[in-house]
Amino acid sequence: MQTIIAILCGVLLVGFIVFAFRQGMKVTPNRSENGTSNDIKQLTRDS
């Protein structure tokens, strides 16, 4: 019984990791507007 529960939990864990990886690959990072460089430009331009 414990082995069946362990296998089911392992399958769920692997499935969740694969799902999260696929969702993360759908998002394309926009390096030109990631917020860090624009915030610095905004602060230096205002002052």
C-alpha positions in Angstrom: 0.0 0.0 0.0 2.8 2.4 0.8 4.5 1.7 -2.5 1.4 2.6 -4.4 1.0 5.9 -2.5 4.7 6.6 -3.1 4.4 5.9 -6.8 1.3 8.1 -7.1 3.0 11.0 -5.2 6.1 10.6 -7.4 4.0 10.8 -10.6 2.2 13.8 -9.3 5.4 15.5 -8.4 7.0 14.8 -11.8 3.8 16.0 -13.5 3.8 19.2 -11.6 7.4 19.9 -12.4 6.8 19.2 -16.1 3.7 21.5 -16.1 5.6 24.3 -14.3 8.5 24.0 -16.8 6.2 24.2 -19.8 4.4 27.2 -18.4 7.7 28.9 -17.7 8.9 28.3 -21.3 5.8 30.0 -22.7 6.8 33.3 -21.1 9.4 35.1 -23.2 11.6 37.4 -21.2 11.8 40.9 -22.5 15.3 41.9 -21.6 15.0 45.5 -22.8 12.0 46.3 -20.5 12.5 44.1 -17.4 12.1 47.1 -15.1 15.6 47.4 -13.7 17.2 49.5 -16.4 14.1 51.6 -17.0 13.8 52.4 -13.3 17.5 53.5 -13.2 17.0 55.7 -16.3 13.8 57.2 -14.9 15.5 58.1 -11.6 18.6 59.7 -13.3 16.4 61.6 -15.8 14.2 63.1 -13.1 17.0 64.3 -10.8 
